[in-house]
């Protein structure tokens, strides 16, 4: 299916957010995720289905002061 990952079109086979992160090589990364503008906690990723055209945002925490 086609999704948008951080604003870029991507083709993935995954059907849920956890599987998409794994397919994209981000499963081990510490990241915050949102689907269509809604924050998705780590505990809900496997239960969050993806559909054609969804917008997925994956953000890494920043450190500094």
Buried (B, 14 or more C-beta within 10 A) or exposed (E): BEBBBEEEEBEBEBEBBBBBBBEBEBEEEEBEBBBEEEEBEEEEBEEBEBEEEBEBBBEEEEEEE
